[in-house]
């Protein structure tokens, strides 16, 4: 079985409607942008430093984004968002 690892994460600011669920669920990674565009930005780019609990929080945030604006690139090269069942399944698994 291949271990899935997040290698990249971003917020599609064209899709983001600033619900800020991600900021609530994973504040170590997501923050409100400090400009007039009420969107979310990623504050951390080295995902290797995340604990298992923080990684799970990122997955929960991605799974619960109502507009699927959070994009995750896995070590397999696949890009996933809230519309993908893999994200929802991974988010259900605790650290």
VENLIN-V484384 format. One record per residue. RES is the residue in three letters. PHI is phi as a letter, one per 30 degrees, with the letter a starting at -180 (none if undefined). PSI is psi in degrees with one decimal (* if undefined). Layout:
# VENLIN-V484384
res->(RES,RES)
phi->(PHI,PHI)
psi->(PSI,PSI)
This chain:
# VENLIN-V484384
res->(UNK,UNK,UNK,UNK,UNK,UNK,UNK,UNK,UNK,UNK,UNK,UNK,UNK,UNK,UNK,UNK,UNK,UNK,UNK,UNK,UNK,UNK,UNK,UNK,UNK,UNK,UNK,UNK,UNK,UNK,UNK,UNK,UNK,UNK,UNK,UNK,UNK,UNK,UNK,UNK,UNK,UNK,UNK,UNK,UNK,UNK,UNK,UNK,UNK,UNK,UNK,UNK,UNK,UNK,UNK,UNK,UNK,UNK,UNK,UNK,UNK,UNK,UNK,UNK,UNK,UNK,UNK,UNK,UNK,UNK,UNK,UNK,UNK,UNK,UNK,UNK,UNK,UNK,UNK,UNK,UNK,UNK,UNK,UNK,UNK,UNK,UNK,UNK,UNK,UNK,UNK,UNK,UNK,UNK,UNK)
phi->(none,d,d,d,b,d,c,a,b,a,c,d,d,d,c,d,c,h,d,i,d,d,d,d,d,b,d,d,c,c,b,d,d,c,b,d,d,d,b,c,b,c,c,b,c,c,d,d,d,d,d,d,d,d,d,d,d,d,d,d,d,d,d,c,d,d,c,h,d,d,c,c,c,c,d,d,j,d,c,b,b,d,d,c,d,d,d,d,d,d,d,d,d,d,d)
psi->(131.3,133.0,125.9,130.2,136.0,122.6,-20.8,149.2,139.8,164.2,124.9,101.5,-18.0,-26.0,-29.5,128.1,15.1,48.1,-24.9,19.7,-37.0,-37.8,-39.8,-40.5,-32.7,67.5,-17.4,-22.3,-37.7,145.8,156.1,137.4,150.3,45.8,-176.2,-19.7,105.5,86.7,-178.3,146.7,163.7,126.3,-9.3,137.0,-12.1,92.6,-11.6,-22.1,-6.5,138.8,168.1,-39.4,-41.6,-38.3,-42.1,-36.8,-38.9,-44.7,-40.9,-42.2,-45.3,-42.7,-29.2,1.5,116.8,-18.3,10.8,40.6,-19.3,123.3,133.9,126.7,128.4,166.8,-14.5,-9.0,-14.1,138.9,126.2,157.2,-168.7,-17.9,-9.0,131.5,-28.7,-43.0,-44.5,-41.0,-44.5,-37.7,-26.0,-21.8,126.9,165.6,*)
